[in-house]
Amino acid sequence: MIESTVFDVRQIVLSNALFGPEDVHRLSLAMAEDSSLFRVLRDAVGELEIRDEQTPASNVRLGCCLYLLGRYQQAVAALKKGDGGALAHFYLGKACVAVEQYEAALESFAAAQTAGYNADECAVARAEALRLKGEPAQALSVLDKLSGAIEQTAEYLYQRGAVVAALKANPEEVVALYERVIQADPYHAGALFGLAVENDRRGNDEEALQLYERCVSRFPPHLGALINLGILYEDREEYEKSVKCYQRVLEAYPDHRRVRLYLKDAQAAGNMVLDDDSARRHDRLAQILATPVSNFELSVRSRNCLQKMGINTLGDLCRCSEQELLASKNFGETSLAEIKDMLASKGLRLGQLLPDEHAETISAEEEEPADLGDQPILSKSVTDISLSVRARKCLARLGINTIGELIRKTGDELLECKNFGVTSLNEVRERLREFGLKLRGE
């Protein structure tokens, strides 16, 4: 059954058959029921976009599909090249609403009605444009003039609820209307978002989360739902999901500054989780290195030689080279092989913790901070270098109070702090660069 649906999606997008409102509805519903079809639609639209010649009819098909994908600016451009029919005007109006061009949207809905699109649906769409334009009273007036079957449709009920909400008239009526919408259309994005917001405000996080998730499964994606869902995912430390929400917003609104900041924070927090995993691995390694060599079954000769050399733990051994061990009296190749096997059983090796020439250079630089700039700069407080709240809190948690203390830290050491991600690290590097300074080892 899924293979048949996949074929239908491609067929609807790429065929030369007639294309109408029912096809747009079928595509939207198919993706709501099976999110994997988003890729099928996206790939089919990609094929349609690169066709050598676009006709007015193919531009209408392309524009409607771009609208479903949330690529609104491109949808507007394609639909303006359409055949000037009812469908083209109606979805041009919907795309203009999405990019906040409300006057253009109102003109398009009027043109769609003149061209023969369902008059009641055009009126409901005009009500939405008027509400978002900041004229909810006029929107309500448009809805009040409608009667008959349209009053029982999910879109009419939703727009009425949204208008009542905009007028701040009756919150209970708003919720009741949204619930009626969901009964008529379980995937209605606007009503799902409205109910999710109400649950969000009342602290019903689980219910809000489920409603937001259902909301963003519908196409075109709901901007507010994606943002709020991303924030909820962040609160639950599900950063990968949060990042995907913000990326979906930026696909439709690449210049959305607030979401770009949210995305950076979520990515930084996601790196923080990875850093926490790294810290745990570091702790496990530290425990292994602290293991006494007396815990292992070694020959008497090997034990005596290690004891004479002051080697008590696996860490001590990892700081020794083969040459140092072989230089010890009575320590031969047999003992060396025995020691190597013991370390290998723990995933370690001789010389593993020995500093190389580069590390020795870094150590020397660390001991001599005078070359890094004026001493007064090093004594300045880190609060004087205009860091973000997140970065300042992390430095305080690490006990770093001055610039001098900060430049004695490596980037990896800073990243070990909870909530200190790559974004914060780059911020610190940039601020230090303003003083001609760097973190240790850079």
C-alpha positions as CSV (number, residue, x, y, z in Angstrom):
1,M,0.0,0.0,0.0
2,I,2.9,2.4,0.8
3,E,4.5,1.7,-2.6
4,S,1.3,2.6,-4.3
5,T,1.1,5.9,-2.3
6,V,4.7,6.7,-3.1
7,F,3.9,6.2,-6.8
8,D,0.8,8.4,-6.5
9,V,2.8,11.2,-5.0
10,R,5.4,11.2,-7.9
11,Q,2.6,10.7,-10.4
12,I,0.7,13.7,-9.1
13,V,3.8,15.9,-9.2
14,L,5.3,14.8,-12.4
15,S,2.4,13.9,-14.7
16,N,0.9,16.2,-17.3
17,A,-2.7,15.3,-16.2
18,L,-5.1,17.9,-14.8
19,F,-4.1,19.3,-11.4
20,G,-6.6,20.7,-9.0
21,P,-7.4,21.5,-5.3
22,E,-8.1,17.8,-4.6
23,D,-4.6,16.9,-5.6
24,V,-3.1,19.5,-3.3
25,H,-5.2,18.1,-0.4
26,R,-4.2,14.5,-1.3
27,L,-0.5,15.4,-1.2
28,S,-0.9,17.1,2.1
29,L,-2.9,14.3,3.7
30,A,-0.5,11.6,2.4
31,M,2.5,13.3,4.1
32,A,0.6,13.8,7.3
33,E,-0.1,10.1,7.4
34,D,3.4,9.0,6.3
35,S,6.2,11.5,7.0
36,S,8.6,9.5,4.7
37,L,6.6,10.8,1.8
38,F,8.0,14.3,2.4
39,R,11.3,13.1,0.8
40,V,9.3,11.6,-2.1
41,L,7.5,14.9,-2.7
42,R,10.7,16.9,-2.3
43,D,12.6,14.8,-4.8
44,A,9.7,14.9,-7.3
45,V,9.6,18.7,-7.0
46,G,13.3,18.8,-7.5
47,E,12.8,16.9,-10.8
48,L,10.0,19.2,-11.8
49,E,12.1,22.3,-11.1
50,I,14.9,21.2,-13.4
51,R,12.8,20.4,-16.4
52,D,14.0,22.3,-19.5
53,E,10.7,24.0,-20.3
54,Q,8.1,25.1,-17.7
55,T,4.6,25.8,-19.0
56,P,2.1,28.0,-17.2
57,A,0.3,24.8,-16.1
58,S,3.5,23.2,-14.8
59,N,4.3,26.4,-12.9
60,V,1.0,26.2,-11.1
61,R,1.7,22.5,-10.1
62,L,5.2,23.5,-9.1
63,G,4.1,26.5,-7.0
64,C,1.4,24.5,-5.1
65,C,4.0,21.8,-4.3
66,L,6.6,24.3,-3.2
67,Y,3.9,25.8,-1.0
68,L,3.3,22.4,0.6
69,L,7.0,22.0,1.2
70,G,7.1,25.4,3.0
71,R,9.2,27.1,0.4
72,Y,6.9,30.1,0.2
73,Q,9.0,32.7,-1.6
74,Q,9.7,30.2,-4.4
75,A,6.0,29.2,-4.5
76,V,5.1,32.9,-5.0
77,A,7.6,33.2,-7.9
78,A,6.3,30.0,-9.6
79,L,2.6,30.8,-9.2
80,K,3.1,34.3,-10.6
81,K,4.2,32.5,-13.8
82,G,1.1,30.3,-13.7
83,D,-1.8,30.2,-16.0
84,G,-3.8,32.8,-14.2
85,G,-6.5,30.3,-13.3
86,A,-8.5,29.9,-10.1
87,L,-6.0,27.4,-8.5
88,A,-3.0,29.6,-9.3
89,H,-4.6,32.7,-7.7
90,F,-5.8,30.9,-4.6
91,Y,-2.5,29.3,-3.7
92,L,-0.6,32.5,-4.7
93,G,-2.8,34.1,-2.0
94,K,-2.0,31.4,0.5
95,A,1.8,31.7,-0.2
96,C,1.5,35.5,0.1
97,V,-0.1,35.1,3.5
98,A,2.8,32.9,4.6
99,V,5.3,35.6,3.7
100,E,3.2,38.3,5.3
101,Q,2.2,40.0,2.1
102,Y,-1.4,40.4,3.2
103,E,-2.6,43.1,0.6
104,A,-1.3,40.9,-2.2
105,A,-3.0,37.9,-0.7
106,L,-6.4,39.7,-0.5
107,E,-6.0,40.6,-4.2
108,S,-5.2,37.0,-5.1
109,F,-8.2,35.6,-3.2
110,A,-10.5,38.1,-4.9
111,A,-9.0,37.1,-8.3
112,A,-9.4,33.4,-7.4
113,Q,-13.1,33.8,-6.7
114,T,-13.6,35.8,-10.0
115,A,-11.8,32.9,-11.8
116,G,-14.2,30.4,-10.3
117,Y,-12.6,29.1,-7.1
118,N,-15.1,28.2,-4.4
119,A,-16.4,31.5,-3.1
120,D,-16.8,30.3,0.5
121,E,-13.3,29.0,0.7
122,C,-12.0,32.3,-0.8
123,A,-13.9,34.2,1.9
124,V,-12.5,32.1,4.7
125,A,-9.0,32.7,3.3
126,R,-9.6,36.4,3.1
127,A,-10.7,36.3,6.8
128,E,-7.3,34.8,7.7
129,A,-5.4,37.4,5.7
130,L,-7.4,40.2,7.5
131,R,-6.8,38.7,10.9
132,L,-3.1,38.4,10.4
133,K,-3.0,41.9,8.9
134,G,-4.3,43.1,12.3
135,E,-7.9,43.6,11.4
136,P,-9.7,40.8,13.4
137,A,-13.1,42.7,13.5
138,Q,-13.2,42.8,9.7
139,A,-12.2,39.2,9.6
140,L,-15.1,38.3,11.9
141,S,-17.5,40.3,9.7
142,V,-16.4,38.3,6.6
143,L,-17.0,35.0,8.5
144,D,-20.4,36.2,9.9
145,K,-21.7,36.6,6.3
146,L,-21.1,33.0,5.5
147,S,-23.8,30.3,6.0
148,G,-24.5,26.7,5.1
149,A,-22.1,23.8,4.7
150,I,-19.0,26.0,5.0
151,E,-19.8,26.7,8.7
152,Q,-19.2,23.0,9.5
153,T,-15.8,22.8,7.8
154,A,-12.6,22.5,9.7
155,E,-11.1,25.6,8.1
156,Y,-14.1,27.8,8.9
157,L,-14.2,26.7,12.5
158,Y,-10.5,27.2,12.9
159,Q,-10.5,30.7,11.4
160,R,-13.5,31.6,13.6
161,G,-11.6,30.4,16.7
162,A,-8.5,32.2,15.7
163,V,-10.4,35.5,15.2
164,V,-12.1,35.1,18.6
165,A,-8.7,34.5,20.1
166,A,-7.3,37.7,18.3
167,L,-10.2,39.7,19.7
168,K,-9.5,38.3,23.2
169,A,-13.2,37.7,23.6
170,N,-13.8,34.2,25.0
171,P,-10.9,31.8,25.7
172,E,-13.3,28.9,26.4
173,E,-15.1,29.4,23.1
174,V,-11.7,29.4,21.3
175,V,-10.7,26.0,22.8
176,A,-14.2,24.6,22.0
177,L,-13.9,25.7,18.4
178,Y,-10.4,24.2,18.0
179,E,-11.6,20.9,19.5
180,R,-14.5,20.9,16.9
181,V,-11.9,21.4,14.2
182,I,-9.8,18.4,15.4
183,Q,-13.0,16.3,15.3
184,A,-13.5,17.3,11.7
185,D,-9.8,17.2,10.7
186,P,-7.4,15.4,13.1
187,Y,-4.4,16.9,11.3
188,H,-5.5,20.6,11.0
189,A,-2.3,22.4,11.7
190,G,-3.8,25.7,12.9
191,A,-6.2,24.1,15.5
192,L,-3.5,21.7,16.7
193,F,-1.2,24.6,17.2
194,G,-3.8,26.6,19.0
195,L,-4.6,23.7,21.4
196,A,-0.9,23.1,21.9
197,V,-0.4,26.7,22.9
198,E,-3.2,26.5,25.4
199,N,-1.7,23.3,27.0
200,D,1.7,24.9,26.9
201,R,0.5,27.9,28.9
202,R,-1.2,25.7,31.5
203,G,2.0,23.6,32.0
204,N,0.6,20.4,30.3
205,D,3.9,19.8,28.6
206,E,3.2,16.2,27.4
207,E,-0.1,17.1,25.9
208,A,1.4,20.2,24.2
209,L,4.3,18.1,22.9
210,Q,2.0,15.6,21.3
211,L,-0.1,18.3,19.7
212,Y,2.9,20.2,18.3
213,E,4.2,16.9,16.9
214,R,0.9,16.2,15.2
215,C,0.8,19.8,14.0
216,V,4.2,19.8,12.3
217,S,3.5,16.5,10.5
218,R,1.0,18.4,8.3
219,F,2.2,20.2,5.2
220,P,2.9,23.1,4.8
221,P,4.7,23.2,8.2
222,H,3.4,25.5,10.8
223,L,6.1,28.1,11.7
224,G,5.0,28.7,15.3
225,A,4.6,25.0,16.0
226,L,8.1,24.2,14.7
227,I,9.6,26.9,16.9
228,N,7.7,26.0,20.1
229,L,8.3,22.3,19.5
230,G,12.0,23.0,19.1
231,I,12.0,24.8,22.5
232,L,10.2,22.0,24.2
233,Y,12.7,19.5,22.8
234,E,15.5,21.6,24.1
235,D,13.9,21.6,27.6
236,R,13.8,17.8,27.3
237,E,17.5,17.8,26.2
238,E,16.5,16.2,22.9
239,Y,18.8,18.5,21.0
240,E,18.9,16.7,17.7
241,K,15.2,16.9,17.3
242,S,15.3,20.5,18.3
243,V,17.9,21.3,15.7
244,K,15.7,19.6,13.0
245,C,12.8,21.8,13.9
246,Y,14.8,25.0,13.6
247,Q,16.3,23.9,10.4
248,R,12.8,23.3,8.9
249,V,11.9,26.9,9.9
250,L,15.0,28.2,8.2
251,E,14.3,26.3,5.0
252,A,11.1,28.5,4.7
253,Y,12.5,31.6,6.3
254,P,16.3,31.7,5.9
255,D,16.6,35.2,7.4
256,H,14.7,34.4,10.6
257,R,17.2,35.9,13.1
258,R,15.6,34.6,16.3
259,V,15.5,31.0,15.0
260,R,19.1,31.2,13.8
261,L,20.0,32.1,17.4
262,Y,17.9,29.2,18.7
263,L,19.6,26.9,16.3
264,K,23.1,27.9,17.5
265,D,22.1,27.4,21.1
266,A,20.6,23.9,20.3
267,Q,23.7,22.9,18.4
268,A,25.9,24.1,21.2
269,A,23.8,22.2,23.8
270,G,24.0,19.1,21.6
271,N,27.8,19.4,21.6
272,M,27.6,19.8,25.3
273,V,25.9,16.4,25.5
274,L,28.7,14.9,23.4
275,D,31.2,16.7,25.7
276,D,29.5,15.1,28.7
277,D,30.0,11.7,27.1
278,S,33.7,12.6,26.5
279,A,34.0,13.6,30.2
280,R,32.6,10.3,31.3
281,R,35.0,8.4,29.0
282,H,37.8,10.6,30.5
283,D,36.7,9.6,34.0
284,R,36.7,5.9,33.2
285,L,40.2,6.2,31.7
286,A,41.3,8.0,34.9
287,Q,40.0,5.2,37.0
288,I,41.9,2.6,34.9
289,L,45.1,4.6,35.0
290,A,44.8,4.8,38.8
291,T,44.7,0.9,39.1
292,P,47.6,-0.4,41.2
293,V,50.0,-2.7,39.3
294,S,49.9,-5.0,42.4
295,N,46.3,-6.0,41.2
296,F,47.9,-7.9,38.4
297,E,49.7,-11.3,38.4
298,L,53.3,-10.4,37.5
299,S,56.5,-12.3,37.9
300,V,58.5,-11.5,41.1
301,R,61.3,-10.0,38.9
302,S,58.8,-7.6,37.2
303,R,57.2,-6.6,40.5
304,N,60.5,-5.9,42.2
305,C,61.8,-3.8,39.2
306,L,58.6,-1.7,39.1
307,Q,58.7,-1.2,42.8
308,K,62.4,0.0,42.7
309,M,61.5,2.5,39.9
310,G,58.6,3.9,42.0
311,I,56.0,2.7,39.5
312,N,52.8,1.9,41.4
313,T,49.9,2.4,38.9
314,L,49.0,1.7,35.3
315,G,49.3,5.5,34.8
316,D,52.9,5.5,36.0
317,L,53.6,2.8,33.5
318,C,52.0,4.8,30.6
319,R,54.4,7.6,31.5
320,C,57.4,5.3,30.9
321,S,59.1,4.4,27.7
322,E,60.5,1.0,26.8
323,Q,64.0,2.3,27.1
324,E,63.4,3.5,30.6
325,L,62.2,0.1,31.8
326,L,64.9,-1.8,30.0
327,A,67.5,0.5,31.6
328,S,66.5,-0.8,35.0
329,K,68.7,-3.5,36.4
330,N,67.4,-7.0,36.0
331,F,64.5,-5.8,33.7
332,G,64.8,-7.7,30.4
333,E,62.8,-8.4,27.3
334,T,60.7,-11.1,29.1
335,S,59.5,-8.6,31.7
336,L,58.9,-6.0,29.0
337,A,56.6,-8.4,27.1
338,E,54.8,-9.2,30.3
339,I,54.2,-5.5,31.1
340,K,53.0,-4.8,27.5
341,D,50.5,-7.7,27.7
342,M,49.2,-6.4,31.0
343,L,48.7,-2.9,29.6
344,A,47.1,-4.2,26.4
345,S,44.5,-6.0,28.5
346,K,43.3,-2.6,29.6
347,G,43.7,-0.9,26.2
348,L,46.8,0.9,27.2
349,R,50.5,1.0,26.0
350,L,53.9,2.1,27.3
351,G,54.6,5.8,26.6
352,Q,51.0,6.6,26.0
353,L,51.0,9.6,28.4
354,L,54.5,10.8,27.5
355,P,54.4,14.4,26.3
356,D,55.7,14.9,22.7
357,E,57.8,17.9,21.6
358,H,54.7,19.9,20.8
359,A,53.2,19.3,24.2
360,E,56.5,20.3,25.8
361,T,56.5,23.6,23.9
362,I,52.9,24.2,25.0
363,S,53.9,23.5,28.6
364,A,56.7,26.0,28.4
365,E,54.3,28.6,26.9
366,E,51.9,27.9,29.7
367,E,54.6,28.6,32.3
368,E,55.6,31.9,30.7
369,P,52.5,34.0,30.1
370,A,54.5,37.2,29.9
371,D,54.8,36.8,26.1
372,L,51.0,36.9,25.8
373,G,50.5,40.6,26.4
374,D,50.6,43.2,29.1
375,Q,50.3,41.8,32.6
376,P,47.4,44.2,33.4
377,I,45.3,42.6,30.7
378,L,45.9,39.2,32.2
379,S,44.6,40.4,35.6
380,K,41.4,41.8,34.1
381,S,38.1,40.0,35.0
382,V,36.5,37.8,32.4
383,T,33.3,39.8,33.0
384,D,35.0,42.7,31.3
385,I,35.2,40.9,27.9
386,S,31.5,41.0,26.9
387,L,30.7,37.3,27.0
388,S,27.2,35.8,26.7
389,V,25.4,34.7,29.8
390,R,25.9,31.1,29.0
391,A,29.7,31.5,28.6
392,R,30.1,33.6,31.7
393,K,28.2,31.0,33.8
394,C,30.4,28.2,32.5
395,L,33.6,30.1,33.3
396,A,32.3,30.8,36.8
397,R,31.5,27.1,37.2
398,L,35.1,26.3,36.2
399,G,36.5,28.8,38.7
400,I,37.9,31.1,36.0
401,N,37.8,34.7,37.1
402,T,40.6,36.5,35.2
403,I,41.8,36.5,31.6
404,G,45.1,35.1,32.8
405,E,43.3,32.1,34.3
406,L,41.3,31.7,31.1
407,I,44.3,31.5,28.7
408,R,45.8,28.8,30.8
409,K,42.9,26.5,29.7
410,T,42.7,24.5,26.5
411,G,39.7,24.5,24.3
412,D,39.0,20.8,25.3
413,E,39.2,21.7,29.0
414,L,36.5,24.4,28.5
415,L,34.3,22.1,26.5
416,E,34.3,19.6,29.4
417,C,32.1,22.1,31.3
418,K,28.3,21.4,31.1
419,N,26.5,23.8,28.8
420,F,29.7,25.1,27.3
421,G,29.5,24.2,23.6
422,V,31.4,25.0,20.4
423,T,29.5,28.2,20.0
424,S,30.6,29.4,23.4
425,L,34.2,28.3,22.7
426,N,34.3,30.3,19.5
427,E,32.9,33.3,21.3
428,V,35.7,33.1,23.9
429,R,38.3,32.7,21.2
430,E,37.0,35.8,19.4
431,R,37.0,37.9,22.6
432,L,40.6,36.8,23.4
433,R,41.7,37.6,19.9
434,E,40.6,41.2,20.4
435,F,43.4,41.4,23.1
436,G,45.9,39.5,20.9
437,L,45.5,36.4,23.2
438,K,44.8,32.7,22.6
439,L,43.8,29.7,24.7
440,R,46.6,27.4,25.7
441,G,47.8,25.2,22.8
442,E,46.3,27.3,20.1
